[in-house]
Amino acid sequence: MAKQLTILFWGFIYGEVIGYISSALSGTKFSSPLFCGLFAMIVGIVLVNSLNYFVKSPTK
C-alpha cells in the first residue's frame, strides 16, 4: 500500500512539473494543474503495475 501511495504522490508532483515546463516551452497558459497532476498519477499507477506484472523476480 505504501508503494502505491508513493507512486501517486510522486506522479502528481512530476505531472505538475512536466505540465508547467511544457506549457512554458510552448508559450501557452498553464490552465489546469489539477488535470496534469491527476493524469500523471493515473499513468504512473498503470505503468508501474503493468511493469510489475510483466517483470517477475526469478524463482529458485
PDB file of N, CA, C, O and CB in Angstrom:
ATOM      1  N   MET A   1       0.817  -1.194   0.000  1.00  0.00           N
ATOM      2  CA  MET A   1       0.000   0.000   0.000  1.00  0.00           C
ATOM      3  C   MET A   1       0.859   1.255   0.000  1.00  0.00           C
ATOM      4  O   MET A   1       0.534   2.237  -0.667  1.00  0.00           O
ATOM      5  CB  MET A   1      -0.929   0.000   1.195  1.00  0.00           C
ATOM      6  N   ALA A   2       1.953   1.221   0.747  1.00  0.00           N
ATOM      7  CA  ALA A   2       2.824   2.393   0.799  1.00  0.00           C
ATOM      8  C   ALA A   2       3.475   2.658  -0.560  1.00  0.00           C
ATOM      9  O   ALA A   2       3.712   3.807  -0.933  1.00  0.00           O
ATOM     10  CB  ALA A   2       3.902   2.205   1.872  1.00  0.00           C
ATOM     11  N   LYS A   3       3.755   1.590  -1.284  1.00  0.00           N
ATOM     12  CA  LYS A   3       4.342   1.739  -2.621  1.00  0.00           C
ATOM     13  C   LYS A   3       3.370   2.456  -3.559  1.00  0.00           C
ATOM     14  O   LYS A   3       3.776   3.327  -4.328  1.00  0.00           O
ATOM     15  CB  LYS A   3       4.724   0.357  -3.202  1.00  0.00           C
ATOM     16  N   GLN A   4       2.110   2.096  -3.498  1.00  0.00           N
ATOM     17  CA  GLN A   4       1.104   2.717  -4.355  1.00  0.00           C
ATOM     18  C   GLN A   4       0.917   4.193  -4.006  1.00  0.00           C
ATOM     19  O   GLN A   4       0.786   5.031  -4.898  1.00  0.00           O
ATOM     20  CB  GLN A   4      -0.228   1.973  -4.233  1.00  0.00           C
ATOM     21  N   LEU A   5       0.904   4.512  -2.706  1.00  0.00           N
ATOM     22  CA  LEU A   5       0.759   5.907  -2.287  1.00  0.00           C
ATOM     23  C   LEU A   5       1.966   6.745  -2.703  1.00  0.00           C
ATOM     24  O   LEU A   5       1.823   7.911  -3.072  1.00  0.00           O
ATOM     25  CB  LEU A   5       0.567   5.987  -0.773  1.00  0.00           C
ATOM     26  N   THR A   6       3.144   6.148  -2.642  1.00  0.00           N
ATOM     27  CA  THR A   6       4.352   6.857  -3.079  1.00  0.00           C
ATOM     28  C   THR A   6       4.297   7.139  -4.575  1.00  0.00           C
ATOM     29  O   THR A   6       4.668   8.225  -5.020  1.00  0.00           O
ATOM     30  CB  THR A   6       5.614   6.039  -2.741  1.00  0.00           C
ATOM     31  N   ILE A   7       3.836   6.164  -5.347  1.00  0.00           N
ATOM     32  CA  ILE A   7       3.698   6.355  -6.791  1.00  0.00           C
ATOM     33  C   ILE A   7       2.704   7.473  -7.088  1.00  0.00           C
ATOM     34  O   ILE A   7       2.949   8.309  -7.958  1.00  0.00           O
ATOM     35  CB  ILE A   7       3.248   5.047  -7.471  1.00  0.00           C
ATOM     36  N   LEU A   8       1.586   7.489  -6.369  1.00  0.00           N
ATOM     37  CA  LEU A   8       0.588   8.541  -6.578  1.00  0.00           C
ATOM     38  C   LEU A   8       1.150   9.922  -6.224  1.00  0.00           C
ATOM     39  O   LEU A   8       0.946  10.888  -6.960  1.00  0.00           O
ATOM     40  CB  LEU A   8      -0.667   8.256  -5.742  1.00  0.00           C
ATOM     41  N   PHE A   9       1.853  10.005  -5.102  1.00  0.00           N
ATOM     42  CA  PHE A   9       2.408  11.287  -4.678  1.00  0.00           C
ATOM     43  C   PHE A   9       3.409  11.826  -5.687  1.00  0.00           C
ATOM     44  O   PHE A   9       3.285  12.965  -6.139  1.00  0.00           O
ATOM     45  CB  PHE A   9       3.069  11.150  -3.319  1.00  0.00           C
ATOM     46  N   TRP A  10       4.402  11.016  -6.042  1.00  0.00           N
ATOM     47  CA  TRP A  10       5.420  11.492  -6.969  1.00  0.00           C
ATOM     48  C   TRP A  10       4.877  11.647  -8.387  1.00  0.00           C
ATOM     49  O   TRP A  10       5.366  12.485  -9.145  1.00  0.00           O
ATOM     50  CB  TRP A  10       6.601  10.543  -6.972  1.00  0.00           C
ATOM     51  N   GLY A  11       3.883  10.858  -8.752  1.00  0.00           N
ATOM     52  CA  GLY A  11       3.245  11.046 -10.051  1.00  0.00           C
ATOM     53  C   GLY A  11       2.572  12.402 -10.145  1.00  0.00           C
ATOM     54  O   GLY A  11       2.652  13.071 -11.175  1.00  0.00           O
ATOM     55  N   PHE A  12       1.906  12.809  -9.068  1.00  0.00           N
ATOM     56  CA  PHE A  12       1.267  14.120  -9.048  1.00  0.00           C
ATOM     57  C   PHE A  12       2.310  15.238  -9.138  1.00  0.00           C
ATOM     58  O   PHE A  12       2.140  16.188  -9.902  1.00  0.00           O
ATOM     59  CB  PHE A  12       0.423  14.281  -7.776  1.00  0.00           C
ATOM     60  N   ILE A  13       3.377  15.121  -8.364  1.00  0.00           N
ATOM     61  CA  ILE A  13       4.435  16.146  -8.378  1.00  0.00           C
ATOM     62  C   ILE A  13       5.072  16.239  -9.758  1.00  0.00           C
ATOM     63  O   ILE A  13       5.216  17.332 -10.306  1.00  0.00           O
ATOM     64  CB  ILE A  13       5.515  15.833  -7.316  1.00  0.00           C
ATOM     65  N   TYR A  14       5.454  15.094 -10.322  1.00  0.00           N
ATOM     66  CA  TYR A  14       6.076  15.113 -11.654  1.00  0.00           C
ATOM     67  C   TYR A  14       5.107  15.603 -12.724  1.00  0.00           C
ATOM     68  O   TYR A  14       5.522  16.277 -13.666  1.00  0.00           O
ATOM     69  CB  TYR A  14       6.585  13.717 -12.021  1.00  0.00           C
ATOM     70  N   GLY A  15       3.842  15.281 -12.596  1.00  0.00           N
ATOM     71  CA  GLY A  15       2.848  15.772 -13.550  1.00  0.00           C
ATOM     72  C   GLY A  15       2.742  17.286 -13.535  1.00  0.00           C
ATOM     73  O   GLY A  15       2.643  17.922 -14.584  1.00  0.00           O
ATOM     74  N   GLU A  16       2.766  17.865 -12.324  1.00  0.00           N
ATOM     75  CA  GLU A  16       2.728  19.325 -12.204  1.00  0.00           C
ATOM     76  C   GLU A  16       3.960  19.961 -12.850  1.00  0.00           C
ATOM     77  O   GLU A  16       3.844  20.931 -13.600  1.00  0.00           O
ATOM     78  CB  GLU A  16       2.635  19.738 -10.726  1.00  0.00           C
ATOM     79  N   VAL A  17       5.125  19.416 -12.558  1.00  0.00           N
ATOM     80  CA  VAL A  17       6.369  19.973 -13.090  1.00  0.00           C
ATOM     81  C   VAL A  17       6.421  19.841 -14.611  1.00  0.00           C
ATOM     82  O   VAL A  17       6.753  20.803 -15.305  1.00  0.00           O
ATOM     83  CB  VAL A  17       7.582  19.276 -12.458  1.00  0.00           C
ATOM     84  N   ILE A  18       6.102  18.677 -15.123  1.00  0.00           N
ATOM     85  CA  ILE A  18       6.135  18.462 -16.570  1.00  0.00           C
ATOM     86  C   ILE A  18       5.096  19.325 -17.269  1.00  0.00           C
ATOM     87  O   ILE A  18       5.366  19.873 -18.338  1.00  0.00           O
ATOM     88  CB  ILE A  18       5.901  16.984 -16.900  1.00  0.00           C
ATOM     89  N   GLY A  19       3.905  19.452 -16.676  1.00  0.00           N
ATOM     90  CA  GLY A  19       2.880  20.314 -17.264  1.00  0.00           C
ATOM     91  C   GLY A  19       3.296  21.772 -17.301  1.00  0.00           C
ATOM     92  O   GLY A  19       3.066  22.464 -18.293  1.00  0.00           O
ATOM     93  N   TYR A  20       3.910  22.242 -16.218  1.00  0.00           N
ATOM     94  CA  TYR A  20       4.353  23.633 -16.173  1.00  0.00           C
ATOM     95  C   TYR A  20       5.470  23.901 -17.176  1.00  0.00           C
ATOM     96  O   TYR A  20       5.443  24.904 -17.889  1.00  0.00           O
ATOM     97  CB  TYR A  20       4.820  23.991 -14.769  1.00  0.00           C
ATOM     98  N   ILE A  21       6.440  23.015 -17.228  1.00  0.00           N
ATOM     99  CA  ILE A  21       7.561  23.197 -18.161  1.00  0.00           C
ATOM    100  C   ILE A  21       7.088  23.119 -19.604  1.00  0.00           C
ATOM    101  O   ILE A  21       7.521  23.917 -20.436  1.00  0.00           O
ATOM    102  CB  ILE A  21       8.649  22.144 -17.909  1.00  0.00           C
ATOM    103  N   SER A  22       6.207  22.172 -19.920  1.00  0.00           N
ATOM    104  CA  SER A  22       5.735  22.045 -21.301  1.00  0.00           C
ATOM    105  C   SER A  22       4.891  23.251 -21.708  1.00  0.00           C
ATOM    106  O   SER A  22       4.953  23.683 -22.859  1.00  0.00           O
ATOM    107  CB  SER A  22       4.922  20.755 -21.471  1.00  0.00           C
ATOM    108  N   SER A  23       4.103  23.800 -20.778  1.00  0.00           N
ATOM    109  CA  SER A  23       3.322  24.991 -21.127  1.00  0.00           C
ATOM    110  C   SER A  23       4.231  26.208 -21.292  1.00  0.00           C
ATOM    111  O   SER A  23       3.970  27.064 -22.137  1.00  0.00           O
ATOM    112  CB  SER A  23       2.253  25.269 -20.052  1.00  0.00           C
ATOM    113  N   ALA A  24       5.288  26.291 -20.497  1.00  0.00           N
ATOM    114  CA  ALA A  24       6.224  27.407 -20.639  1.00  0.00           C
ATOM    115  C   ALA A  24       6.992  27.309 -21.957  1.00  0.00           C
ATOM    116  O   ALA A  24       7.230  28.324 -22.612  1.00  0.00           O
ATOM    117  CB  ALA A  24       7.206  27.440 -19.455  1.00  0.00           C
ATOM    118  N   LEU A  25       7.375  26.109 -22.342  1.00  0.00           N
ATOM    119  CA  LEU A  25       8.121  25.945 -23.592  1.00  0.00           C
ATOM    120  C   LEU A  25       7.249  26.161 -24.822  1.00  0.00           C
ATOM    121  O   LEU A  25       7.730  26.625 -25.856  1.00  0.00           O
ATOM    122  CB  LEU A  25       8.741  24.564 -23.647  1.00  0.00           C
ATOM    123  N   SER A  26       5.972  25.827 -24.711  1.00  0.00           N
ATOM    124  CA  SER A  26       5.097  26.012 -25.862  1.00  0.00           C
ATOM    125  C   SER A  26       4.475  27.403 -25.911  1.00  0.00           C
ATOM    126  O   SER A  26       3.870  27.776 -26.917  1.00  0.00           O
ATOM    127  CB  SER A  26       4.010  24.973 -25.848  1.00  0.00           C
ATOM    128  N   GLY A  27       4.618  28.169 -24.836  1.00  0.00           N
ATOM    129  CA  GLY A  27       4.094  29.527 -24.816  1.00  0.00           C
ATOM    130  C   GLY A  27       2.614  29.617 -24.528  1.00  0.00           C
ATOM    131  O   GLY A  27       1.988  30.634 -24.826  1.00  0.00           O
ATOM    132  N   THR A  28       2.038  28.571 -23.954  1.00  0.00           N
ATOM    133  CA  THR A  28       0.617  28.577 -23.620  1.00  0.00           C
ATOM    134  C   THR A  28       0.429  28.786 -22.125  1.00  0.00           C
ATOM    135  O   THR A  28       1.385  28.749 -21.350  1.00  0.00           O
ATOM    136  CB  THR A  28      -0.053  27.264 -24.067  1.00  0.00           C
ATOM    137  N   LYS A  29      -0.825  29.008 -21.735  1.00  0.00           N
ATOM    138  CA  LYS A  29      -1.152  29.219 -20.331  1.00  0.00           C
ATOM    139  C   LYS A  29      -1.279  27.872 -19.627  1.00  0.00           C
ATOM    140  O   LYS A  29      -1.870  26.938 -20.169  1.00  0.00           O
ATOM    141  CB  LYS A  29      -2.458  30.038 -20.187  1.00  0.00           C
ATOM    142  N   PHE A  30      -0.730  27.771 -18.430  1.00  0.00           N
ATOM    143  CA  PHE A  30      -0.839  26.562 -17.608  1.00  0.00           C
ATOM    144  C   PHE A  30      -2.199  26.611 -16.927  1.00  0.00           C
ATOM    145  O   PHE A  30      -2.314  27.081 -15.795  1.00  0.00           O
ATOM    146  CB  PHE A  30       0.339  26.457 -16.546  1.00  0.00           C
ATOM    147  N   SER A  31      -3.234  26.124 -17.618  1.00  0.00           N
ATOM    148  CA  SER A  31      -4.601  26.371 -17.193  1.00  0.00           C
ATOM    149  C   SER A  31      -5.157  25.323 -16.232  1.00  0.00           C
ATOM    150  O   SER A  31      -6.007  25.653 -15.405  1.00  0.00           O
ATOM    151  CB  SER A  31      -5.474  26.449 -18.384  1.00  0.00           C
ATOM    152  N   SER A  32      -4.712  24.096 -16.313  1.00  0.00           N
ATOM    153  CA  SER A  32      -5.326  23.055 -15.495  1.00  0.00           C
ATOM    154  C   SER A  32      -4.262  22.238 -14.754  1.00  0.00           C
ATOM    155  O   SER A  32      -3.919  21.139 -15.189  1.00  0.00           O
ATOM    156  CB  SER A  32      -6.189  22.134 -16.368  1.00  0.00           C
ATOM    157  N   PRO A  33      -3.744  22.757 -13.653  1.00  0.00           N
ATOM    158  CA  PRO A  33      -2.727  22.000 -12.925  1.00  0.00           C
ATOM    159  C   PRO A  33      -3.283  20.724 -12.287  1.00  0.00           C
ATOM    160  O   PRO A  33      -2.561  19.733 -12.175  1.00  0.00           O
ATOM    161  CB  PRO A  33      -2.108  22.873 -11.855  1.00  0.00           C
ATOM    162  N   LEU A  34      -4.535  20.730 -11.873  1.00  0.00           N
ATOM    163  CA  LEU A  34      -5.119  19.540 -11.274  1.00  0.00           C
ATOM    164  C   LEU A  34      -5.218  18.402 -12.287  1.00  0.00           C
ATOM    165  O   LEU A  34      -4.942  17.248 -11.957  1.00  0.00           O
ATOM    166  CB  LEU A  34      -6.498  19.858 -10.705  1.00  0.00           C
ATOM    167  N   PHE A  35      -5.610  18.725 -13.514  1.00  0.00           N
ATOM    168  CA  PHE A  35      -5.707  17.699 -14.556  1.00  0.00           C
ATOM    169  C   PHE A  35      -4.331  17.110 -14.859  1.00  0.00           C
ATOM    170  O   PHE A  35      -4.200  15.896 -15.014  1.00  0.00           O
ATOM    171  CB  PHE A  35      -6.330  18.286 -15.841  1.00  0.00           C
ATOM    172  N   CYS A  36      -3.315  17.947 -14.943  1.00  0.00           N
ATOM    173  CA  CYS A  36      -1.959  17.451 -15.223  1.00  0.00           C
ATOM    174  C   CYS A  36      -1.497  16.494 -14.131  1.00  0.00           C
ATOM    175  O   CYS A  36      -0.931  15.441 -14.422  1.00  0.00           O
ATOM    176  CB  CYS A  36      -0.967  18.625 -15.351  1.00  0.00           C
ATOM    177  N   GLY A  37      -1.737  16.859 -12.884  1.00  0.00           N
ATOM    178  CA  GLY A  37      -1.325  16.003 -11.779  1.00  0.00           C
ATOM    179  C   GLY A  37      -2.083  14.697 -11.735  1.00  0.00           C
ATOM    180  O   GLY A  37      -1.483  13.639 -11.547  1.00  0.00           O
ATOM    181  N   LEU A  38      -3.394  14.753 -11.904  1.00  0.00           N
ATOM    182  CA  LEU A  38      -4.202  13.533 -11.858  1.00  0.00           C
ATOM    183  C   LEU A  38      -3.905  12.599 -13.027  1.00  0.00           C
ATOM    184  O   LEU A  38      -3.868  11.379 -12.868  1.00  0.00           O
ATOM    185  CB  LEU A  38      -5.678  13.888 -11.852  1.00  0.00           C
ATOM    186  N   PHE A  39      -3.694  13.186 -14.193  1.00  0.00           N
ATOM    187  CA  PHE A  39      -3.361  12.370 -15.365  1.00  0.00           C
ATOM    188  C   PHE A  39      -2.035  11.646 -15.156  1.00  0.00           C
ATOM    189  O   PHE A  39      -1.913  10.466 -15.483  1.00  0.00           O
ATOM    190  CB  PHE A  39      -3.296  13.243 -16.633  1.00  0.00           C
ATOM    191  N   ALA A  40      -1.044  12.348 -14.615  1.00  0.00           N
ATOM    192  CA  ALA A  40       0.251  11.718 -14.358  1.00  0.00           C
ATOM    193  C   ALA A  40       0.141  10.646 -13.277  1.00  0.00           C
ATOM    194  O   ALA A  40       0.839   9.634 -13.342  1.00  0.00           O
ATOM    195  CB  ALA A  40       1.283  12.772 -13.947  1.00  0.00           C
ATOM    196  N   MET A  41      -0.721  10.853 -12.288  1.00  0.00           N
ATOM    197  CA  MET A  41      -0.928   9.837 -11.256  1.00  0.00           C
ATOM    198  C   MET A  41      -1.504   8.556 -11.860  1.00  0.00           C
ATOM    199  O   MET A  41      -1.053   7.457 -11.536  1.00  0.00           O
ATOM    200  CB  MET A  41      -1.863  10.372 -10.157  1.00  0.00           C
ATOM    201  N   ILE A  42      -2.485   8.696 -12.725  1.00  0.00           N
ATOM    202  CA  ILE A  42      -3.122   7.530 -13.339  1.00  0.00           C
ATOM    203  C   ILE A  42      -2.142   6.797 -14.243  1.00  0.00           C
ATOM    204  O   ILE A  42      -2.053   5.569 -14.210  1.00  0.00           O
ATOM    205  CB  ILE A  42      -4.366   7.949 -14.136  1.00  0.00           C
ATOM    206  N   VAL A  43      -1.410   7.551 -15.047  1.00  0.00           N
ATOM    207  CA  VAL A  43      -0.426   6.934 -15.942  1.00  0.00           C
ATOM    208  C   VAL A  43       0.661   6.237 -15.135  1.00  0.00           C
ATOM    209  O   VAL A  43       1.083   5.138 -15.494  1.00  0.00           O
ATOM    210  CB  VAL A  43       0.198   7.990 -16.879  1.00  0.00           C
ATOM    211  N   GLY A  44       1.118   6.851 -14.060  1.00  0.00           N
ATOM    212  CA  GLY A  44       2.151   6.239 -13.226  1.00  0.00           C
ATOM    213  C   GLY A  44       1.701   4.939 -12.600  1.00  0.00           C
ATOM    214  O   GLY A  44       2.445   3.959 -12.598  1.00  0.00           O
ATOM    215  N   ILE A  45       0.488   4.919 -12.067  1.00  0.00           N
ATOM    216  CA  ILE A  45      -0.043   3.688 -11.449  1.00  0.00           C
ATOM    217  C   ILE A  45      -0.169   2.583 -12.486  1.00  0.00           C
ATOM    218  O   ILE A  45       0.208   1.440 -12.227  1.00  0.00           O
ATOM    219  CB  ILE A  45      -1.417   3.953 -10.788  1.00  0.00           C
ATOM    220  N   VAL A  46      -0.694   2.914 -13.650  1.00  0.00           N
ATOM    221  CA  VAL A  46      -0.871   1.902 -14.693  1.00  0.00           C
ATOM    222  C   VAL A  46       0.475   1.363 -15.166  1.00  0.00           C
ATOM    223  O   VAL A  46       0.636   0.152 -15.325  1.00  0.00           O
ATOM    224  CB  VAL A  46      -1.651   2.487 -15.879  1.00  0.00           C
ATOM    225  N   LEU A  47       1.437   2.244 -15.391  1.00  0.00           N
ATOM    226  CA  LEU A  47       2.742   1.795 -15.881  1.00  0.00           C
ATOM    227  C   LEU A  47       3.485   0.945 -14.859  1.00  0.00           C
ATOM    228  O   LEU A  47       4.036  -0.098 -15.212  1.00  0.00           O
ATOM    229  CB  LEU A  47       3.591   2.990 -16.259  1.00  0.00           C
ATOM    230  N   VAL A  48       3.508   1.364 -13.621  1.00  0.00           N
ATOM    231  CA  VAL A  48       4.243   0.607 -12.607  1.00  0.00           C
ATOM    232  C   VAL A  48       3.584  -0.741 -12.345  1.00  0.00           C
ATOM    233  O   VAL A  48       4.278  -1.747 -12.196  1.00  0.00           O
ATOM    234  CB  VAL A  48       4.335   1.406 -11.305  1.00  0.00           C
ATOM    235  N   ASN A  49       2.261  -0.776 -12.288  1.00  0.00           N
ATOM    236  CA  ASN A  49       1.590  -2.053 -12.061  1.00  0.00           C
ATOM    237  C   ASN A  49       1.724  -2.993 -13.249  1.00  0.00           C
ATOM    238  O   ASN A  49       1.861  -4.202 -13.062  1.00  0.00           O
ATOM    239  CB  ASN A  49       0.128  -1.823 -11.757  1.00  0.00           C
ATOM    240  N   SER A  50       1.687  -2.464 -14.463  1.00  0.00           N
ATOM    241  CA  SER A  50       1.879  -3.332 -15.625  1.00  0.00           C
ATOM    242  C   SER A  50       3.324  -3.809 -15.714  1.00  0.00           C
ATOM    243  O   SER A  50       3.581  -4.938 -16.133  1.00  0.00           O
ATOM    244  CB  SER A  50       1.487  -2.599 -16.914  1.00  0.00           C
ATOM    245  N   LEU A  51       4.262  -2.960 -15.323  1.00  0.00           N
ATOM    246  CA  LEU A  51       5.661  -3.383 -15.314  1.00  0.00           C
ATOM    247  C   LEU A  51       5.882  -4.475 -14.272  1.00  0.00           C
ATOM    248  O   LEU A  51       6.615  -5.428 -14.533  1.00  0.00           O
ATOM    249  CB  LEU A  51       6.588  -2.183 -15.035  1.00  0.00           C
ATOM    250  N   ASN A  52       5.275  -4.359 -13.120  1.00  0.00           N
ATOM    251  CA  ASN A  52       5.378  -5.404 -12.087  1.00  0.00           C
ATOM    252  C   ASN A  52       4.719  -6.698 -12.550  1.00  0.00           C
ATOM    253  O   ASN A  52       5.151  -7.780 -12.154  1.00  0.00           O
ATOM    254  CB  ASN A  52       4.733  -4.929 -10.771  1.00  0.00           C
ATOM    255  N   TYR A  53       3.707  -6.610 -13.361  1.00  0.00           N
ATOM    256  CA  TYR A  53       3.051  -7.816 -13.872  1.00  0.00           C
ATOM    257  C   TYR A  53       3.941  -8.561 -14.858  1.00  0.00           C
ATOM    258  O   TYR A  53       4.010  -9.789 -14.826  1.00  0.00           O
ATOM    259  CB  TYR A  53       1.725  -7.457 -14.539  1.00  0.00           C
ATOM    260  N   PHE A  54       4.624  -7.828 -15.735  1.00  0.00           N
ATOM    261  CA  PHE A  54       5.417  -8.463 -16.779  1.00  0.00           C
ATOM    262  C   PHE A  54       6.827  -8.839 -16.314  1.00  0.00           C
ATOM    263  O   PHE A  54       7.406  -9.798 -16.824  1.00  0.00           O
ATOM    264  CB  PHE A  54       5.507  -7.547 -17.971  1.00  0.00           C
ATOM    265  N   VAL A  55       7.373  -8.109 -15.370  1.00  0.00           N
ATOM    266  CA  VAL A  55       8.725  -8.380 -14.900  1.00  0.00           C
ATOM    267  C   VAL A  55       8.615  -9.018 -13.529  1.00  0.00           C
ATOM    268  O   VAL A  55       8.356  -8.337 -12.536  1.00  0.00           O
ATOM    269  CB  VAL A  55       9.593  -7.077 -14.853  1.00  0.00           C
ATOM    270  N   LYS A  56       8.809 -10.299 -13.477  1.00  0.00           N
ATOM    271  CA  LYS A  56       8.739 -11.035 -12.220  1.00  0.00           C
ATOM    272  C   LYS A  56      10.161 -11.366 -11.766  1.00  0.00           C
ATOM    273  O   LYS A  56      11.055 -11.552 -12.592  1.00  0.00           O
ATOM    274  CB  LYS A  56       7.883 -12.334 -12.375  1.00  0.00           C
ATOM    275  N   SER A  57      10.361 -11.437 -10.466  1.00  0.00           N
ATOM    276  CA  SER A  57      11.651 -11.853  -9.956  1.00  0.00           C
ATOM    277  C   SER A  57      11.807 -13.350 -10.177  1.00  0.00           C
ATOM    278  O   SER A  57      10.841 -14.098 -10.031  1.00  0.00           O
ATOM    279  CB  SER A  57      11.800 -11.492  -8.461  1.00  0.00           C
ATOM    280  N   PRO A  58      12.996 -13.795 -10.524  1.00  0.00           N
ATOM    281  CA  PRO A  58      13.181 -15.231 -10.803  1.00  0.00           C
ATOM    282  C   PRO A  58      13.032 -16.065  -9.529  1.00  0.00           C
ATOM    283  O   PRO A  58      13.465 -15.670  -8.447  1.00  0.00           O
ATOM    284  CB  PRO A  58      14.568 -15.481 -11.435  1.00  0.00           C
ATOM    285  N   THR A  59      12.419 -17.205  -9.693  1.00  0.00           N
ATOM    286  CA  THR A  59      12.253 -18.122  -8.562  1.00  0.00           C
ATOM    287  C   THR A  59      13.337 -19.179  -8.625  1.00  0.00           C
ATOM    288  O   THR A  59      13.719 -19.642  -9.700  1.00  0.00           O
ATOM    289  CB  THR A  59      10.841 -18.779  -8.567  1.00  0.00           C
ATOM    290  N   LYS A  60      13.815 -19.544  -7.472  1.00  0.00           N
ATOM    291  CA  LYS A  60      14.901 -20.546  -7.443  1.00  0.00           C
ATOM    292  C   LYS A  60      14.362 -21.913  -7.125  1.00  0.00           C
ATOM    293  O   LYS A  60      15.124 -22.877  -7.059  1.00  0.00           O
ATOM    294  CB  LYS A  60      15.972 -20.166  -6.420  1.00  0.00           C
TER     295      LYS A  60
END
